[in-house]
Amino acid sequence: MSTPHGLRISRVPSKPVRREPDGSLAIPLWLQREGRFDADIALRLSPAEAELLHAQLCRALDGVPVMTPADRTPECRKAVHDSKGRPHP
């Protein structure tokens, strides 16, 4: 599936989500145009928007094996089984 005008937005894997001075949360993103890096941008969410996104992601991941270490796994994902079919600790 092609993107409009050759645009692609992806999360910057090396940069964590951060809290801004105004209390919003910023998710660092890369913008690519026609396959070439164009800019660093950030998706800014209010705490309420971030909480809603968190809940929606947990629901969307329901049934998908857990791939994060137990100490970094959100509570909503801990009842899920890992990629080897074992309950996540």
SEFIZA-3560 file (N, C-alpha, C; in Angstrom, 3 decimals):
REM SEFIZA-3560
<numar><xx>0.841</xx><yy>-1.174</yy><zz>0.000</zz><atom>N</atom></numar>
<numar><xx>0.000</xx><yy>0.000</yy><zz>0.000</zz><atom>CA</atom></numar>
<numar><xx>0.886</xx><yy>1.236</yy><zz>0.000</zz><atom>C</atom></numar>
<numar><xx>0.670</xx><yy>2.146</yy><zz>-0.912</zz><atom>N</atom></numar>
<numar><xx>1.487</xx><yy>3.350</yy><zz>-0.966</zz><atom>CA</atom></numar>
<numar><xx>0.901</xx><yy>4.425</yy><zz>-0.055</zz><atom>C</atom></numar>
<numar><xx>1.775</xx><yy>5.306</yy><zz>0.380</zz><atom>N</atom></numar>
<numar><xx>1.342</xx><yy>6.402</yy><zz>1.238</zz><atom>CA</atom></numar>
<numar><xx>1.162</xx><yy>7.647</yy><zz>0.389</zz><atom>C</atom></numar>
<numar><xx>0.320</xx><yy>8.567</yy><zz>0.836</zz><atom>N</atom></numar>
<numar><xx>0.091</xx><yy>9.790</yy><zz>0.064</zz><atom>CA</atom></numar>
<numar><xx>1.389</xx><yy>10.567</yy><zz>-0.152</zz><atom>C</atom></numar>
<numar><xx>1.646</xx><yy>10.931</yy><zz>-1.401</zz><atom>N</atom></numar>
<numar><xx>2.799</xx><yy>11.761</yy><zz>-1.741</zz><atom>CA</atom></numar>
<numar><xx>4.114</xx><yy>11.140</yy><zz>-1.293</zz><atom>C</atom></numar>
<numar><xx>4.162</xx><yy>9.815</yy><zz>-1.173</zz><atom>N</atom></numar>
<numar><xx>5.397</xx><yy>9.142</yy><zz>-0.794</zz><atom>CA</atom></numar>
<numar><xx>5.844</xx><yy>9.411</yy><zz>0.622</zz><atom>C</atom></numar>
<numar><xx>4.911</xx><yy>9.786</yy><zz>1.504</zz><atom>N</atom></numar>
<numar><xx>5.265</xx><yy>10.087</yy><zz>2.895</zz><atom>CA</atom></numar>
<numar><xx>5.229</xx><yy>8.834</yy><zz>3.747</zz><atom>C</atom></numar>
<numar><xx>6.154</xx><yy>8.755</yy><zz>4.682</zz><atom>N</atom></numar>
<numar><xx>6.160</xx><yy>7.670</yy><zz>5.669</zz><atom>CA</atom></numar>
<numar><xx>6.564</xx><yy>8.267</yy><zz>7.011</zz><atom>C</atom></numar>
<numar><xx>5.822</xx><yy>7.926</yy><zz>8.031</zz><atom>N</atom></numar>
<numar><xx>6.122</xx><yy>8.377</yy><zz>9.388</zz><atom>CA</atom></numar>
<numar><xx>6.374</xx><yy>7.140</yy><zz>10.224</zz><atom>C</atom></numar>
<numar><xx>7.483</xx><yy>7.119</yy><zz>10.950</zz><atom>N</atom></numar>
<numar><xx>7.787</xx><yy>5.983</yy><zz>11.817</zz><atom>CA</atom></numar>
<numar><xx>8.387</xx><yy>6.492</yy><zz>13.123</zz><atom>C</atom></numar>
<numar><xx>8.266</xx><yy>5.662</yy><zz>14.142</zz><atom>N</atom></numar>
<numar><xx>8.787</xx><yy>6.008</yy><zz>15.462</zz><atom>CA</atom></numar>
<numar><xx>10.303</xx><yy>5.917</yy><zz>15.438</zz><atom>C</atom></numar>
<numar><xx>10.979</xx><yy>6.824</yy><zz>16.127</zz><atom>N</atom></numar>
<numar><xx>12.432</xx><yy>6.783</yy><zz>16.261</zz><atom>CA</atom></numar>
<numar><xx>12.746</xx><yy>5.779</yy><zz>17.368</zz><atom>C</atom></numar>
<numar><xx>13.251</xx><yy>4.595</yy><zz>17.028</zz><atom>N</atom></numar>
<numar><xx>13.422</xx><yy>3.550</yy><zz>18.042</zz><atom>CA</atom></numar>
<numar><xx>14.412</xx><yy>3.903</yy><zz>19.144</zz><atom>C</atom></numar>
<numar><xx>15.357</xx><yy>4.757</yy><zz>18.864</zz><atom>N</atom></numar>
<numar><xx>16.387</xx><yy>5.083</yy><zz>19.863</zz><atom>CA</atom></numar>
<numar><xx>15.983</xx><yy>6.209</yy><zz>20.817</zz><atom>C</atom></numar>
<numar><xx>14.845</xx><yy>6.847</yy><zz>20.565</zz><atom>N</atom></numar>
<numar><xx>14.422</xx><yy>7.964</yy><zz>21.411</zz><atom>CA</atom></numar>
<numar><xx>13.171</xx><yy>7.599</yy><zz>22.196</zz><atom>C</atom></numar>
<numar><xx>13.213</xx><yy>7.725</yy><zz>23.526</zz><atom>N</atom></numar>
<numar><xx>12.044</xx><yy>7.383</yy><zz>24.332</zz><atom>CA</atom></numar>
<numar><xx>10.966</xx><yy>8.465</yy><zz>24.279</zz><atom>C</atom></numar>
<numar><xx>9.768</xx><yy>8.067</yy><zz>24.623</zz><atom>N</atom></numar>
<numar><xx>8.684</xx><yy>9.035</yy><zz>24.818</zz><atom>CA</atom></numar>
<numar><xx>9.109</xx><yy>9.918</yy><zz>25.983</zz><atom>C</atom></numar>
<numar><xx>8.843</xx><yy>11.208</yy><zz>25.869</zz><atom>N</atom></numar>
<numar><xx>9.265</xx><yy>12.124</yy><zz>26.939</zz><atom>CA</atom></numar>
<numar><xx>8.107</xx><yy>13.015</yy><zz>27.361</zz><atom>C</atom></numar>
<numar><xx>8.195</xx><yy>13.472</yy><zz>28.612</zz><atom>N</atom></numar>
<numar><xx>7.202</xx><yy>14.412</yy><zz>29.129</zz><atom>CA</atom></numar>
<numar><xx>7.731</xx><yy>15.820</yy><zz>28.889</zz><atom>C</atom></numar>
<numar><xx>6.913</xx><yy>16.656</yy><zz>28.307</zz><atom>N</atom></numar>
<numar><xx>7.261</xx><yy>18.041</yy><zz>28.008</zz><atom>CA</atom></numar>
<numar><xx>7.004</xx><yy>18.924</yy><zz>29.230</zz><atom>C</atom></numar>
<numar><xx>7.613</xx><yy>20.100</yy><zz>29.294</zz><atom>N</atom></numar>
<numar><xx>7.387</xx><yy>20.996</yy><zz>30.429</zz><atom>CA</atom></numar>
<numar><xx>5.919</xx><yy>21.353</yy><zz>30.661</zz><atom>C</atom></numar>
<numar><xx>5.106</xx><yy>21.358</yy><zz>29.593</zz><atom>N</atom></numar>
<numar><xx>3.688</xx><yy>21.698</yy><zz>29.749</zz><atom>CA</atom></numar>
<numar><xx>2.843</xx><yy>20.497</yy><zz>30.194</zz><atom>C</atom></numar>
<numar><xx>3.491</xx><yy>19.328</yy><zz>30.418</zz><atom>N</atom></numar>
<numar><xx>2.768</xx><yy>18.144</yy><zz>30.863</zz><atom>CA</atom></numar>
<numar><xx>2.362</xx><yy>17.203</yy><zz>29.749</zz><atom>C</atom></numar>
<numar><xx>2.476</xx><yy>17.638</yy><zz>28.495</zz><atom>N</atom></numar>
<numar><xx>2.134</xx><yy>16.754</yy><zz>27.386</zz><atom>CA</atom></numar>
<numar><xx>3.233</xx><yy>15.709</yy><zz>27.211</zz><atom>C</atom></numar>
<numar><xx>2.926</xx><yy>14.664</yy><zz>26.465</zz><atom>N</atom></numar>
<numar><xx>3.906</xx><yy>13.634</yy><zz>26.170</zz><atom>CA</atom></numar>
<numar><xx>4.265</xx><yy>13.733</yy><zz>24.696</zz><atom>C</atom></numar>
<numar><xx>5.544</xx><yy>13.585</yy><zz>24.385</zz><atom>N</atom></numar>
<numar><xx>6.012</xx><yy>13.702</yy><zz>23.006</zz><atom>CA</atom></numar>
<numar><xx>6.594</xx><yy>12.369</yy><zz>22.555</zz><atom>C</atom></numar>
<numar><xx>6.120</xx><yy>11.882</yy><zz>21.424</zz><atom>N</atom></numar>
<numar><xx>6.610</xx><yy>10.648</yy><zz>20.829</zz><atom>CA</atom></numar>
<numar><xx>7.456</xx><yy>11.050</yy><zz>19.612</zz><atom>C</atom></numar>
<numar><xx>8.784</xx><yy>10.850</yy><zz>19.676</zz><atom>N</atom></numar>
<numar><xx>9.644</xx><yy>11.232</yy><zz>18.554</zz><atom>CA</atom></numar>
<numar><xx>9.364</xx><yy>10.372</yy><zz>17.316</zz><atom>C</atom></numar>
<numar><xx>9.257</xx><yy>11.025</yy><zz>16.172</zz><atom>N</atom></numar>
<numar><xx>8.950</xx><yy>10.361</yy><zz>14.908</zz><atom>CA</atom></numar>
<numar><xx>9.916</xx><yy>10.820</yy><zz>13.822</zz><atom>C</atom></numar>
<numar><xx>10.110</xx><yy>9.974</yy><zz>12.830</zz><atom>N</atom></numar>
<numar><xx>10.860</xx><yy>10.330</yy><zz>11.624</zz><atom>CA</atom></numar>
<numar><xx>9.870</xx><yy>10.522</yy><zz>10.500</zz><atom>C</atom></numar>
<numar><xx>10.110</xx><yy>11.514</yy><zz>9.687</zz><atom>N</atom></numar>
<numar><xx>9.313</xx><yy>11.746</yy><zz>8.488</zz><atom>CA</atom></numar>
<numar><xx>10.206</xx><yy>11.464</yy><zz>7.288</zz><atom>C</atom></numar>
<numar><xx>9.738</xx><yy>10.566</yy><zz>6.437</zz><atom>N</atom></numar>
<numar><xx>10.449</xx><yy>10.274</yy><zz>5.195</zz><atom>CA</atom></numar>
<numar><xx>9.549</xx><yy>10.660</yy><zz>4.029</zz><atom>C</atom></numar>
<numar><xx>10.177</xx><yy>11.219</yy><zz>3.002</zz><atom>N</atom></numar>
<numar><xx>9.451</xx><yy>11.594</yy><zz>1.788</zz><atom>CA</atom></numar>
<numar><xx>10.153</xx><yy>10.938</yy><zz>0.606</zz><atom>C</atom></numar>
<numar><xx>9.398</xx><yy>10.156</yy><zz>-0.157</zz><atom>N</atom></numar>
<numar><xx>9.961</xx><yy>9.440</yy><zz>-1.307</zz><atom>CA</atom></numar>
<numar><xx>11.177</xx><yy>8.599</yy><zz>-0.902</zz><atom>C</atom></numar>
<numar><xx>11.107</xx><yy>7.975</yy><zz>0.295</zz><atom>N</atom></numar>
<numar><xx>12.171</xx><yy>7.090</yy><zz>0.755</zz><atom>CA</atom></numar>
<numar><xx>13.378</xx><yy>7.782</yy><zz>1.351</zz><atom>C</atom></numar>
<numar><xx>13.355</xx><yy>9.096</yy><zz>1.425</zz><atom>N</atom></numar>
<numar><xx>14.487</xx><yy>9.847</yy><zz>1.977</zz><atom>CA</atom></numar>
<numar><xx>14.076</xx><yy>10.531</yy><zz>3.270</zz><atom>C</atom></numar>
<numar><xx>14.996</xx><yy>10.519</yy><zz>4.241</zz><atom>N</atom></numar>
<numar><xx>14.748</xx><yy>11.195</yy><zz>5.499</zz><atom>CA</atom></numar>
<numar><xx>14.474</xx><yy>12.664</yy><zz>5.228</zz><atom>C</atom></numar>
<numar><xx>13.409</xx><yy>13.200</yy><zz>5.848</zz><atom>N</atom></numar>
<numar><xx>13.057</xx><yy>14.597</yy><zz>5.645</zz><atom>CA</atom></numar>
<numar><xx>13.147</xx><yy>15.400</yy><zz>6.931</zz><atom>C</atom></numar>
<numar><xx>12.677</xx><yy>14.822</yy><zz>8.064</zz><atom>N</atom></numar>
<numar><xx>12.664</xx><yy>15.608</yy><zz>9.299</zz><atom>CA</atom></numar>
<numar><xx>12.390</xx><yy>14.733</yy><zz>10.508</zz><atom>C</atom></numar>
<numar><xx>12.812</xx><yy>15.224</yy><zz>11.665</zz><atom>N</atom></numar>
<numar><xx>12.381</xx><yy>14.691</yy><zz>12.954</zz><atom>CA</atom></numar>
<numar><xx>11.150</xx><yy>15.488</yy><zz>13.363</zz><atom>C</atom></numar>
<numar><xx>10.102</xx><yy>14.798</yy><zz>13.786</zz><atom>N</atom></numar>
<numar><xx>8.902</xx><yy>15.464</yy><zz>14.279</zz><atom>CA</atom></numar>
<numar><xx>8.481</xx><yy>14.760</yy><zz>15.564</zz><atom>C</atom></numar>
<numar><xx>7.521</xx><yy>15.300</yy><zz>16.257</zz><atom>N</atom></numar>
<numar><xx>7.020</xx><yy>14.656</yy><zz>17.471</zz><atom>CA</atom></numar>
<numar><xx>5.499</xx><yy>14.699</yy><zz>17.480</zz><atom>C</atom></numar>
<numar><xx>4.913</xx><yy>13.579</yy><zz>17.877</zz><atom>N</atom></numar>
<numar><xx>3.480</xx><yy>13.524</yy><zz>18.126</zz><atom>CA</atom></numar>
<numar><xx>3.298</xx><yy>13.910</yy><zz>19.579</zz><atom>C</atom></numar>
<numar><xx>2.578</xx><yy>14.998</yy><zz>19.825</zz><atom>N</atom></numar>
<numar><xx>2.344</xx><yy>15.455</yy><zz>21.194</zz><atom>CA</atom></numar>
<numar><xx>0.934</xx><yy>15.097</yy><zz>21.624</zz><atom>C</atom></numar>
<numar><xx>0.849</xx><yy>14.467</yy><zz>22.805</zz><atom>N</atom></numar>
<numar><xx>-0.433</xx><yy>14.022</yy><zz>23.338</zz><atom>CA</atom></numar>
<numar><xx>-0.619</xx><yy>14.569</yy><zz>24.740</zz><atom>C</atom></numar>
<numar><xx>-1.842</xx><yy>14.928</yy><zz>25.084</zz><atom>N</atom></numar>
<numar><xx>-2.144</xx><yy>15.289</yy><zz>26.462</zz><atom>CA</atom></numar>
<numar><xx>-2.076</xx><yy>14.006</yy><zz>27.289</zz><atom>C</atom></numar>
<numar><xx>-1.958</xx><yy>14.095</yy><zz>28.611</zz><atom>N</atom></numar>
<numar><xx>-1.975</xx><yy>12.879</yy><zz>29.425</zz><atom>CA</atom></numar>
<numar><xx>-3.231</xx><yy>12.029</yy><zz>29.168</zz><atom>C</atom></numar>
<numar><xx>-4.378</xx><yy>12.658</yy><zz>29.001</zz><atom>N</atom></numar>
<numar><xx>-5.615</xx><yy>11.904</yy><zz>28.738</zz><atom>CA</atom></numar>
<numar><xx>-5.541</xx><yy>11.191</yy><zz>27.389</zz><atom>C</atom></numar>
<numar><xx>-5.005</xx><yy>11.869</yy><zz>26.364</zz><atom>N</atom></numar>
<numar><xx>-4.862</xx><yy>11.241</yy><zz>25.049</zz><atom>CA</atom></numar>
<numar><xx>-3.868</xx><yy>10.078</yy><zz>25.104</zz><atom>C</atom></numar>
<numar><xx>-2.776</xx><yy>10.262</yy><zz>25.856</zz><atom>N</atom></numar>
<numar><xx>-1.777</xx><yy>9.199</yy><zz>25.988</zz><atom>CA</atom></numar>
<numar><xx>-2.355</xx><yy>7.988</yy><zz>26.720</zz><atom>C</atom></numar>
<numar><xx>-3.147</xx><yy>8.236</yy><zz>27.753</zz><atom>N</atom></numar>
<numar><xx>-3.781</xx><yy>7.138</yy><zz>28.492</zz><atom>CA</atom></numar>
<numar><xx>-4.742</xx><yy>6.370</yy><zz>27.594</zz><atom>C</atom></numar>
<numar><xx>-5.514</xx><yy>7.073</yy><zz>26.806</zz><atom>N</atom></numar>
<numar><xx>-6.441</xx><yy>6.425</yy><zz>25.878</zz><atom>CA</atom></numar>
<numar><xx>-5.679</xx><yy>5.614</yy><zz>24.833</zz><atom>C</atom></numar>
<numar><xx>-4.592</xx><yy>6.174</yy><zz>24.290</zz><atom>N</atom></numar>
<numar><xx>-3.775</xx><yy>5.450</yy><zz>23.319</zz><atom>CA</atom></numar>
<numar><xx>-3.185</xx><yy>4.193</yy><zz>23.956</zz><atom>C</atom></numar>
<numar><xx>-2.704</xx><yy>4.300</yy><zz>25.183</zz><atom>N</atom></numar>
<numar><xx>-2.162</xx><yy>3.144</yy><zz>25.907</zz><atom>CA</atom></numar>
<numar><xx>-3.210</xx><yy>2.035</yy><zz>26.016</zz><atom>C</atom></numar>
<numar><xx>-4.411</xx><yy>2.396</yy><zz>26.427</zz><atom>N</atom></numar>
<numar><xx>-5.489</xx><yy>1.404</yy><zz>26.569</zz><atom>CA</atom></numar>
<numar><xx>-5.830</xx><yy>0.778</yy><zz>25.212</zz><atom>C</atom></numar>
<numar><xx>-5.886</xx><yy>1.587</yy><zz>24.174</zz><atom>N</atom></numar>
<numar><xx>-6.211</xx><yy>1.069</yy><zz>22.845</zz><atom>CA</atom></numar>
<numar><xx>-5.117</xx><yy>0.142</yy><zz>22.325</zz><atom>C</atom></numar>
<numar><xx>-3.864</xx><yy>0.478</yy><zz>22.592</zz><atom>N</atom></numar>
<numar><xx>-2.765</xx><yy>-0.392</yy><zz>22.177</zz><atom>CA</atom></numar>
<numar><xx>-2.805</xx><yy>-1.717</yy><zz>22.923</zz><atom>C</atom></numar>
<numar><xx>-3.081</xx><yy>-1.674</yy><zz>24.227</zz><atom>N</atom></numar>
<numar><xx>-3.186</xx><yy>-2.917</yy><zz>24.999</zz><atom>CA</atom></numar>
<numar><xx>-4.291</xx><yy>-3.804</yy><zz>24.443</zz><atom>C</atom></numar>
<numar><xx>-5.433</xx><yy>-3.210</yy><zz>24.104</zz><atom>N</atom></numar>
<numar><xx>-6.537</xx><yy>-3.996</yy><zz>23.524</zz><atom>CA</atom></numar>
<numar><xx>-6.147</xx><yy>-4.544</yy><zz>22.150</zz><atom>C</atom></numar>
<numar><xx>-5.497</xx><yy>-3.727</yy><zz>21.335</zz><atom>N</atom></numar>
<numar><xx>-5.104</xx><yy>-4.165</yy><zz>19.996</zz><atom>CA</atom></numar>
<numar><xx>-4.065</xx><yy>-5.286</yy><zz>20.059</zz><atom>C</atom></numar>
<numar><xx>-3.265</xx><yy>-5.319</yy><zz>21.109</zz><atom>N</atom></numar>
<numar><xx>-2.234</xx><yy>-6.351</yy><zz>21.271</zz><atom>CA</atom></numar>
<numar><xx>-2.750</xx><yy>-7.607</yy><zz>21.958</zz><atom>C</atom></numar>
<numar><xx>-4.014</xx><yy>-7.607</yy><zz>22.358</zz><atom>N</atom></numar>
<numar><xx>-4.567</xx><yy>-8.772</yy><zz>23.041</zz><atom>CA</atom></numar>
<numar><xx>-4.365</xx><yy>-10.017</yy><zz>22.193</zz><atom>C</atom></numar>
<numar><xx>-3.779</xx><yy>-11.045</yy><zz>22.789</zz><atom>N</atom></numar>
<numar><xx>-3.534</xx><yy>-12.293</yy><zz>22.085</zz><atom>CA</atom></numar>
<numar><xx>-2.208</xx><yy>-12.352</yy><zz>21.350</zz><atom>C</atom></numar>
<numar><xx>-1.505</xx><yy>-11.223</yy><zz>21.248</zz><atom>N</atom></numar>
<numar><xx>-0.194</xx><yy>-11.195</yy><zz>20.602</zz><atom>CA</atom></numar>
<numar><xx>0.853</xx><yy>-11.541</yy><zz>21.660</zz><atom>C</atom></numar>
<numar><xx>1.797</xx><yy>-12.437</yy><zz>21.360</zz><atom>N</atom></numar>
<numar><xx>2.803</xx><yy>-12.792</yy><zz>22.365</zz><atom>CA</atom></numar>
<numar><xx>3.575</xx><yy>-11.578</yy><zz>22.882</zz><atom>C</atom></numar>
<numar><xx>3.883</xx><yy>-11.593</yy><zz>24.168</zz><atom>N</atom></numar>
<numar><xx>4.665</xx><yy>-10.529</yy><zz>24.803</zz><atom>CA</atom></numar>
<numar><xx>6.115</xx><yy>-10.666</yy><zz>24.369</zz><atom>C</atom></numar>
<numar><xx>6.718</xx><yy>-9.556</yy><zz>23.991</zz><atom>N</atom></numar>
<numar><xx>8.100</xx><yy>-9.589</yy><zz>23.532</zz><atom>CA</atom></numar>
<numar><xx>9.009</xx><yy>-8.697</yy><zz>24.370</zz><atom>C</atom></numar>
<numar><xx>8.472</xx><yy>-8.067</yy><zz>25.393</zz><atom>N</atom></numar>
<numar><xx>9.274</xx><yy>-7.196</yy><zz>26.249</zz><atom>CA</atom></numar>
<numar><xx>9.683</xx><yy>-7.937</yy><zz>27.514</zz><atom>C</atom></numar>
<numar><xx>10.792</xx><yy>-7.506</yy><zz>28.140</zz><atom>N</atom></numar>
<numar><xx>11.174</xx><yy>-8.110</yy><zz>29.413</zz><atom>CA</atom></numar>
<numar><xx>10.087</xx><yy>-7.851</yy><zz>30.458</zz><atom>C</atom></numar>
<numar><xx>9.928</xx><yy>-8.781</yy><zz>31.382</zz><atom>N</atom></numar>
<numar><xx>8.862</xx><yy>-8.684</yy><zz>32.389</zz><atom>CA</atom></numar>
<numar><xx>8.883</xx><yy>-7.362</yy><zz>33.139</zz><atom>C</atom></numar>
<numar><xx>10.063</xx><yy>-6.837</yy><zz>33.435</zz><atom>N</atom></numar>
<numar><xx>10.145</xx><yy>-5.590</yy><zz>34.202</zz><atom>CA</atom></numar>
<numar><xx>9.778</xx><yy>-4.353</yy><zz>33.378</zz><atom>C</atom></numar>
<numar><xx>9.603</xx><yy>-4.505</yy><zz>32.070</zz><atom>N</atom></numar>
<numar><xx>9.229</xx><yy>-3.367</yy><zz>31.210</zz><atom>CA</atom></numar>
<numar><xx>7.863</xx><yy>-3.558</yy><zz>30.573</zz><atom>C</atom></numar>
<numar><xx>7.165</xx><yy>-4.623</yy><zz>30.969</zz><atom>N</atom></numar>
<numar><xx>5.866</xx><yy>-4.939</yy><zz>30.383</zz><atom>CA</atom></numar>
<numar><xx>4.743</xx><yy>-4.274</yy><zz>31.171</zz><atom>C</atom></numar>
<numar><xx>3.846</xx><yy>-3.527</yy><zz>30.503</zz><atom>N</atom></numar>
<numar><xx>2.725</xx><yy>-2.900</yy><zz>31.204</zz><atom>CA</atom></numar>
<numar><xx>1.804</xx><yy>-3.961</yy><zz>31.814</zz><atom>C</atom></numar>
<numar><xx>1.144</xx><yy>-3.598</yy><zz>32.882</zz><atom>N</atom></numar>
<numar><xx>0.237</xx><yy>-4.523</yy><zz>33.582</zz><atom>CA</atom></numar>
<numar><xx>-0.788</xx><yy>-5.138</yy><zz>32.634</zz><atom>C</atom></numar>
<numar><xx>-1.297</xx><yy>-4.363</yy><zz>31.702</zz><atom>N</atom></numar>
<numar><xx>-2.338</xx><yy>-4.871</yy><zz>30.805</zz><atom>CA</atom></numar>
<numar><xx>-1.836</xx><yy>-5.986</yy><zz>29.907</zz><atom>C</atom></numar>
<numar><xx>-0.534</xx><yy>-6.156</yy><zz>29.782</zz><atom>N</atom></numar>
<numar><xx>0.040</xx><yy>-7.191</yy><zz>28.916</zz><atom>CA</atom></numar>
<numar><xx>0.561</xx><yy>-8.390</yy><zz>29.689</zz><atom>C</atom></numar>
<numar><xx>0.610</xx><yy>-8.302</yy><zz>31.028</zz><atom>N</atom></numar>
<numar><xx>1.237</xx><yy>-9.363</yy><zz>31.815</zz><atom>CA</atom></numar>
<numar><xx>0.459</xx><yy>-10.666</yy><zz>31.817</zz><atom>C</atom></numar>
<numar><xx>-0.818</xx><yy>-10.651</yy><zz>31.501</zz><atom>N</atom></numar>
<numar><xx>-1.605</xx><yy>-11.883</yy><zz>31.466</zz><atom>CA</atom></numar>
<numar><xx>-1.435</xx><yy>-12.613</yy><zz>30.139</zz><atom>C</atom></numar>
<numar><xx>-0.703</xx><yy>-12.015</yy><zz>29.210</zz><atom>N</atom></numar>
<numar><xx>-0.502</xx><yy>-12.591</yy><zz>27.880</zz><atom>CA</atom></numar>
<numar><xx>0.672</xx><yy>-13.561</yy><zz>27.928</zz><atom>C</atom></numar>
<numar><xx>0.670</xx><yy>-14.545</yy><zz>27.042</zz><atom>N</atom></numar>
<numar><xx>1.758</xx><yy>-15.519</yy><zz>26.975</zz><atom>CA</atom></numar>
<numar><xx>2.892</xx><yy>-14.994</yy><zz>26.106</zz><atom>C</atom></numar>
<numar><xx>4.119</xx><yy>-15.435</yy><zz>26.430</zz><atom>N</atom></numar>
<numar><xx>5.270</xx><yy>-14.998</yy><zz>25.647</zz><atom>CA</atom></numar>
<numar><xx>5.316</xx><yy>-15.743</yy><zz>24.313</zz><atom>C</atom></numar>
<numar><xx>6.333</xx><yy>-15.460</yy><zz>23.498</zz><atom>N</atom></numar>
<numar><xx>6.409</xx><yy>-16.034</yy><zz>22.152</zz><atom>CA</atom></numar>
<numar><xx>6.607</xx><yy>-17.543</yy><zz>22.153</zz><atom>C</atom></numar>
<numar><xx>6.964</xx><yy>-18.149</yy><zz>23.299</zz><atom>N</atom></numar>
<numar><xx>7.128</xx><yy>-19.607</yy><zz>23.388</zz><atom>CA</atom></numar>
<numar><xx>5.900</xx><yy>-20.273</yy><zz>24.015</zz><atom>C</atom></numar>
<numar><xx>4.817</xx><yy>-19.487</yy><zz>24.207</zz><atom>N</atom></numar>
<numar><xx>3.583</xx><yy>-20.040</yy><zz>24.722</zz><atom>CA</atom></numar>
<numar><xx>3.503</xx><yy>-20.126</yy><zz>26.234</zz><atom>C</atom></numar>
<numar><xx>4.518</xx><yy>-19.618</yy><zz>26.919</zz><atom>N</atom></numar>
<numar><xx>4.524</xx><yy>-19.650</yy><zz>28.387</zz><atom>CA</atom></numar>
<numar><xx>3.841</xx><yy>-18.387</yy><zz>28.911</zz><atom>C</atom></numar>
<numar><xx>3.159</xx><yy>-18.492</yy><zz>30.045</zz><atom>N</atom></numar>
<numar><xx>2.586</xx><yy>-17.283</yy><zz>30.646</zz><atom>CA</atom></numar>
<numar><xx>3.707</xx><yy>-16.303</yy><zz>30.969</zz><atom>C</atom></numar>
<numar><xx>3.470</xx><yy>-15.047</yy><zz>30.672</zz><atom>N</atom></numar>
<numar><xx>4.467</xx><yy>-14.012</yy><zz>30.974</zz><atom>CA</atom></numar>
<numar><xx>4.494</xx><yy>-13.790</yy><zz>32.475</zz><atom>C</atom></numar>
<numar><xx>5.683</xx><yy>-13.816</yy><zz>33.063</zz><atom>N</atom></numar>
<numar><xx>5.757</xx><yy>-13.660</yy><zz>34.535</zz><atom>CA</atom></numar>
<numar><xx>5.282</xx><yy>-12.306</yy><zz>35.010</zz><atom>C</atom></numar>
//
